Amino acid sequence: MAVQICIIAGDGIGGEVLDAAAQVLRQLSPELTLVYAEAGWQTFQEYGEALPDTTLHLALQSDAVLFGASGSPSFPVPGYRSPIVALRKALDVYANIRPTRSLAGTTPAVDLVVVRENTEDVYAGRERIEDGGNTVITERVVTRRASTRIARAAAELARQRAATRPTRRARVTVVHKANVIREGDGLFRRTALEVLATYPELDTEELLADVAAMRLAQSPARFDVIVTTNLFGDILSDIACIHGGGLGLASSASIGDEYALFEPVHGSAPDIAGKNIANPIAALDCVAMLYDWLAGHGLPHTAQYAHRLRAALAVILREGPHTPDLGGTATTQDVTAQVLAMVA
């Protein structure tokens, strides 16, 4: 089975952490074809496009994408649109999977996943300016189709997780704000609950988004799988990752029916770009998630590779070497070299 992975560094530290990821992929899976493409704020400044057609074409020709980081500005720039948002929509990778596991030896023991709808909501990009620039209208898009498939993805993931821990029933928490956003979140809530009702082996609950945020901060161990809309999922997954060591260690997978995209959550970190001190662990955990996905698509040995890689990362988190964000003095390449030695 020939498999091609498209690697898009993006901005800032994206290239540094994806170089670590590529080294691991080459060592463990030399049969994979790695191809490289450009996207991001720097690409926009150079070529006038944040996601060039050549990059999109290469991504669509590949089986999966590894994306580093995007340095999108926080102010309007004519012609610029977030390349990662555009790429998610083009690949139709509708289920954004963001796991959080507490570090070994810490309490409470947290093991949860935020399943975030990835194609609509306020990220749909439907905005207009009125009243001479004094009013901006941003449309929040919610559809039955997207709500159905994200709820089903959450249910299937909860079922898979339960199969590995027979002493704990699976629970899916539907998070919304239907008490205020009655039509949009009302549709999401109704649809999600209808889908989950077809999975009687799962426990189902619902929480308002603000309550969910508070409980994630206070008592994260109560959660198993959280399913929610795009914006709420973005916020809640960042809260959740605090219990797994913070944004610098957080990884994510965006899964669709045909493609998959894997991306560390930490962003471009321009203040440390080029200094060889970026923590590559989130990007390397993305490689483990990529191997999980490849295992589900029939590629031999990749489940074993995912296990070996996660075991190595767990030892490094416990014993080092640690980059400065974790209180150490190791470089990006120091950590990468240790991982390579441990998974050889």
Backbone hydrogen bonds, N-H to C=O, Kabsch-Sander energy under -0.5 kcal/mol:
donor,donor_aa,acceptor,acceptor_aa,energy
5,I,33,T,-3.1
6,C,64,A,-2.7
7,I,5,I,-0.6
7,I,35,V,-3.4
8,I,6,C,-0.6
8,I,66,L,-3.0
9,A,7,I,-0.5
9,A,37,A,-0.7
11,D,69,A,-2.9
13,I,268,S,-2.4
14,G,11,D,-2.4
15,G,12,G,-0.7
17,V,13,I,-2.4
18,L,14,G,-2.0
19,D,15,G,-1.4
20,A,16,E,-1.3
21,A,17,V,-1.8
22,A,18,L,-2.6
23,Q,19,D,-2.0
24,V,20,A,-1.8
25,L,21,A,-2.4
26,R,22,A,-2.6
27,Q,23,Q,-1.9
28,L,24,V,-2.8
29,S,25,L,-2.7
32,L,29,S,-2.0
33,T,3,V,-2.6
34,L,32,L,-0.6
35,V,5,I,-2.6
35,V,33,T,-0.5
37,A,7,I,-2.1
40,G,50,A,-2.3
44,F,40,G,-2.1
45,Q,41,W,-2.3
46,E,42,Q,-1.8
47,Y,43,T,-3.0
48,G,44,F,-2.4
49,E,43,T,-0.6
56,L,52,P,-2.2
57,H,53,D,-2.7
58,L,54,T,-1.9
59,A,55,T,-2.5
60,L,56,L,-2.4
61,Q,57,H,-1.3
62,S,58,L,-0.7
62,S,59,A,-0.8
63,D,4,Q,-2.5
64,A,4,Q,-1.2
65,V,260,A,-2.1
66,L,6,C,-2.9
67,F,65,V,-0.5
67,F,262,F,-2.9
68,G,8,I,-2.8
69,A,9,A,-1.2
80,Y,77,V,-2.4
86,A,82,S,-2.0
87,L,83,P,-2.4
88,R,84,I,-2.3
89,K,85,V,-1.9
90,A,86,A,-2.4
91,L,87,L,-2.4
92,D,88,R,-0.8
93,V,88,R,-1.9
94,Y,92,D,-1.5
95,A,255,I,-2.3
96,N,94,Y,-0.7
96,N,116,R,-2.7
97,I,95,A,-0.7
97,I,253,A,-4.1
98,R,96,N,-0.6
98,R,114,V,-2.4
100,T,112,L,-3.0
102,S,110,V,-2.4
106,T,103,L,-2.0
110,V,108,P,-0.8
112,L,100,T,-2.4
113,V,224,D,-2.2
114,V,98,R,-2.4
115,V,113,V,-0.6
115,V,226,I,-3.9
116,R,96,N,-2.8
116,R,114,V,-0.7
117,E,228,T,-2.1
118,N,94,Y,-2.0
121,D,141,V,-2.9
123,Y,120,E,-1.1
124,A,121,D,-1.6
125,G,122,V,-1.0
127,E,125,G,-1.1
128,R,137,I,-2.1
130,E,135,T,-3.4
133,G,130,E,-1.1
134,N,131,D,-1.6
135,T,130,E,-1.9
137,I,128,R,-2.9
138,T,136,V,-0.6
139,E,126,R,-3.0
139,E,137,I,-0.5
141,V,121,D,-1.0
141,V,139,E,-0.7
142,V,140,R,-0.5
147,S,143,T,-2.1
148,T,144,R,-2.6
149,R,145,R,-2.2
150,I,146,A,-2.0
151,A,147,S,-1.8
152,R,148,T,-2.2
153,A,149,R,-2.0
154,A,150,I,-2.1
155,A,151,A,-2.3
156,E,152,R,-2.6
157,L,153,A,-2.1
158,A,154,A,-2.5
159,R,155,A,-2.3
160,Q,156,E,-2.2
161,R,157,L,-2.6
162,A,158,A,-2.2
163,A,159,R,-1.4
164,T,160,Q,-0.6
164,T,161,R,-1.2
165,R,162,A,-1.4
168,R,165,R,-2.0
172,V,203,D,-2.8
173,T,225,V,-3.0
174,V,172,V,-0.6
174,V,205,E,-2.9
175,V,173,T,-0.6
175,V,227,V,-2.4
176,H,207,L,-1.8
180,V,177,K,-1.7
181,I,177,K,-3.0
182,R,180,V,-1.6
185,D,181,I,-1.3
186,G,181,I,-0.9
187,L,183,E,-2.4
188,F,184,G,-1.9
189,R,185,D,-3.0
190,R,186,G,-2.5
191,T,187,L,-2.4
192,A,188,F,-2.7
193,L,189,R,-2.5
194,E,190,R,-2.1
195,V,191,T,-2.3
196,L,192,A,-2.6
197,A,193,L,-1.5
198,T,195,V,-1.7
199,Y,196,L,-1.9
202,L,199,Y,-2.0
203,D,170,A,-2.9
205,E,172,V,-2.1
207,L,174,V,-2.5
209,A,176,H,-2.1
212,A,208,L,-2.8
213,A,209,A,-2.2
214,M,210,D,-1.9
215,R,211,V,-2.6
216,L,212,A,-2.5
217,A,213,A,-1.8
218,Q,214,M,-2.4
219,S,215,R,-3.0
222,R,219,S,-1.5
223,F,220,P,-1.7
225,V,171,R,-2.0
226,I,113,V,-2.9
227,V,173,T,-2.7
228,T,115,V,-1.9
233,G,229,T,-2.5
234,D,230,N,-2.0
235,I,231,L,-2.1
236,L,232,F,-3.1
237,S,233,G,-2.1
238,D,234,D,-1.2
239,I,235,I,-1.8
240,A,236,L,-2.7
241,C,237,S,-2.0
242,I,238,D,-0.5
242,I,239,I,-1.2
243,H,240,A,-1.8
244,G,241,C,-1.6
245,G,242,I,-1.2
246,G,241,C,-2.7
249,L,246,G,-1.7
250,A,247,L,-1.3
252,S,263,E,-0.6
253,A,97,I,-2.2
254,S,261,L,-3.7
255,I,95,A,-2.8
255,I,253,A,-0.6
256,G,259,Y,-2.5
260,A,63,D,-0.6
261,L,254,S,-2.7
262,F,65,V,-2.9
263,E,252,S,-2.1
265,V,250,A,-2.4
272,I,269,A,-1.8
273,A,269,A,-0.7
275,K,272,I,-1.8
282,A,248,G,-0.7
284,L,280,P,-2.5
285,D,281,I,-2.5
286,C,282,A,-1.6
287,V,283,A,-1.3
288,A,284,L,-1.6
289,M,285,D,-2.2
290,L,286,C,-2.5
291,Y,287,V,-2.5
292,D,288,A,-2.1
293,W,289,M,-2.2
294,L,290,L,-2.6
295,A,291,Y,-2.5
296,G,292,D,-1.8
297,H,293,W,-0.6
297,H,294,L,-0.8
298,G,295,A,-1.5
299,L,294,L,-2.3
302,T,299,L,-1.1
305,Y,301,H,-1.9
306,A,302,T,-2.4
307,H,303,A,-1.9
308,R,304,Q,-2.5
309,L,305,Y,-2.6
310,R,306,A,-2.4
311,A,307,H,-2.2
312,A,308,R,-2.0
313,L,309,L,-2.3
314,A,310,R,-2.3
315,V,311,A,-1.8
316,I,312,A,-2.2
317,L,313,L,-2.5
318,R,314,A,-1.6
319,E,315,V,-3.4
320,G,316,I,-2.4
326,L,323,T,-2.1
327,G,324,P,-2.0
328,G,323,T,-1.8
330,A,322,H,-2.5
332,T,276,N,-1.9
335,V,331,T,-1.9
336,T,332,T,-2.2
337,A,333,Q,-3.0
338,Q,334,D,-1.9
339,V,335,V,-2.3
340,L,336,T,-2.6
341,A,337,A,-2.1
342,M,338,Q,-1.9
343,V,339,V,-1.9
344,A,340,L,-0.7
